[in-house]
Amino acid sequence: MTATTTAQASTEKTGARTEHAASLIGNARERIDALDNRIIGLIRERVAFSAMIQEARIASGGRRVNLSREMEILSHYSDAFGKPGTTLAMTLLELGRGRI
């Protein structure tokens, strides 16, 4: 593949109109992919801790879900990200609850 063909493929893949922009976008996408992998790992860790908490709560005679704690989490994410934060928190809570 020639340098021109490689540059064209890069700009087409990124939607950029210049090689410089395509390079910046490509590098940023690599960083985003790495961050996404870290986020997925953190979510899996969060789910595991949530399961541990639920097991302890149920074993002690408590309820599976603590609604006041869930409201704290919803508020925390909403304060940080607005309405999308609420959606994100709901998804995290759903993942953490497991099958009900």
FENRA-V519973 format. One record per backbone hydrogen bond with DSSP energy under -0.5 kcal/mol. NH is the residue of the N-H (numbers start at 1). CO is the residue of the C=O. Records with the same first field share a line. If there is no record, write none. Layout:
NH = CO  CO
//
This chain:
6 = 2
7 = 3
8 = 4
9 = 5
10 = 6
11 = 7
12 = 8
13 = 9
14 = 10
15 = 11
16 = 11
22 = 18
23 = 19
24 = 20
25 = 21
26 = 22
27 = 23
28 = 24
29 = 25
30 = 26
31 = 27
32 = 28
33 = 29
34 = 30
35 = 31
36 = 32
37 = 33
38 = 34
39 = 35
40 = 36
41 = 37
42 = 38
43 = 39
44 = 40
45 = 41
46 = 42
47 = 43
48 = 44
49 = 45
50 = 46
51 = 47
52 = 48
53 = 49
54 = 50
55 = 51
56 = 52
57 = 53
58 = 54
59 = 55
60 = 56
61 = 58
62 = 57
67 = 65
70 = 66
71 = 67
72 = 68
73 = 69
74 = 70
75 = 71
76 = 72
77 = 73
78 = 74
79 = 75
80 = 76
81 = 77
82 = 78
84 = 81
85 = 82
86 = 82
87 = 83
88 = 84
89 = 85
90 = 86
91 = 87
92 = 88
93 = 89
94 = 90
95 = 91
96 = 92
97 = 93
98 = 94
//
